[in-house]
Amino acid sequence: MGGIFAGVDAVVSEVRGKDDYVNSAVAGCAAGLVAGIRKRSIPAALGSCAFFATAMGTYDFSGGFEGKMHGMTRDQRDEYRAGLFASAEDLKK
């Protein structure tokens, strides 16, 4: 399954011209399909596709082991955090 994931991730990255979480989601789905097909079950293949696509896409979207804030300065982290929540002025509108 790891080879399927890595191969599909590389191919999708080349075709799309981007290296983001969508590539990992598609590769996770392909790996899940292979796992389900090995069990000779279409429902298992579709369920594994959905599970692995969600898990790998979320993992990549969140920044993996390092997180999105890895390498940011203190000011950049504060600015990023401030953008995640609405301010009191925004709520009054």
C-alpha positions as CSV (number, residue, x, y, z in Angstrom):
1,M,0.0,0.0,0.0
2,G,2.9,2.4,0.7
3,G,4.1,2.0,-2.9
4,I,0.7,2.7,-4.3
5,F,0.4,5.8,-2.0
6,A,3.8,7.2,-3.0
7,G,3.4,6.5,-6.7
8,V,-0.1,8.1,-6.9
9,D,1.0,11.0,-4.8
10,A,3.9,11.7,-7.2
11,V,1.8,11.3,-10.3
12,V,-1.0,13.5,-9.1
13,S,1.5,16.1,-8.0
14,E,3.0,16.2,-11.5
15,V,-0.4,16.3,-13.3
16,R,-1.8,19.0,-11.1
17,G,1.5,21.0,-10.8
18,K,0.8,21.5,-7.1
19,D,2.1,19.9,-3.9
20,D,-0.7,20.1,-1.4
21,Y,-3.1,18.1,0.7
22,V,-5.3,17.1,-2.3
23,N,-2.5,14.9,-3.7
24,S,-2.3,13.0,-0.4
25,A,-6.1,12.6,-0.3
26,V,-6.2,11.1,-3.8
27,A,-3.2,8.9,-3.0
28,G,-4.9,7.8,0.3
29,C,-8.0,6.9,-1.6
30,A,-6.0,4.8,-4.1
31,A,-4.3,3.0,-1.3
32,G,-7.6,2.3,0.4
33,L,-9.1,1.0,-2.8
34,V,-6.3,-1.5,-3.2
35,A,-6.7,-2.6,0.4
36,G,-10.4,-3.2,-0.1
37,I,-9.9,-4.9,-3.4
38,R,-7.5,-7.3,-1.7
39,K,-10.4,-8.3,0.6
40,R,-12.6,-8.7,-2.6
41,S,-15.2,-6.4,-1.2
42,I,-16.4,-3.2,-3.0
43,P,-17.9,-1.8,0.2
44,A,-14.6,-2.3,2.0
45,A,-12.7,-0.7,-0.9
46,L,-15.0,2.4,-0.9
47,G,-14.9,2.6,2.9
48,S,-11.1,2.3,3.0
49,C,-10.8,4.9,0.2
50,A,-12.9,7.4,2.2
51,F,-11.1,6.7,5.4
52,F,-7.5,6.9,4.0
53,A,-8.4,9.9,1.8
54,T,-9.8,11.8,4.9
55,A,-6.9,10.7,7.2
56,M,-4.1,11.6,4.8
57,G,-5.7,14.8,3.5
58,T,-6.3,16.0,7.0
59,Y,-2.7,15.1,8.1
60,D,-1.2,17.0,5.1
61,F,-3.6,19.9,5.5
62,S,-2.6,20.4,9.1
63,G,1.1,20.4,8.3
64,G,2.1,16.9,9.2
65,F,4.4,16.3,12.1
66,E,5.8,19.8,12.1
67,G,2.5,21.8,11.9
68,K,1.7,24.9,9.9
69,M,3.5,27.2,12.3
70,H,6.9,25.4,12.0
71,G,9.5,28.0,11.0
72,M,7.4,31.0,11.6
73,T,8.6,33.9,13.7
74,R,6.7,34.9,16.9
75,D,4.9,37.8,15.0
76,Q,3.9,35.5,12.1
77,R,2.5,33.0,14.6
78,D,0.5,35.7,16.4
79,E,-0.8,37.0,13.1
80,Y,-1.8,33.5,12.0
81,R,-3.6,32.8,15.3
82,A,-5.4,36.1,15.2
83,G,-6.8,35.3,11.7
84,L,-8.4,32.1,13.0
85,F,-11.0,33.8,15.2
86,A,-13.5,36.6,14.7
87,S,-12.8,39.8,16.7
88,A,-15.4,41.4,18.9
89,E,-16.0,44.1,16.3
90,D,-16.7,41.5,13.6
91,L,-19.3,39.9,15.9
92,K,-21.2,43.2,16.4
93,K,-21.7,43.6,12.6
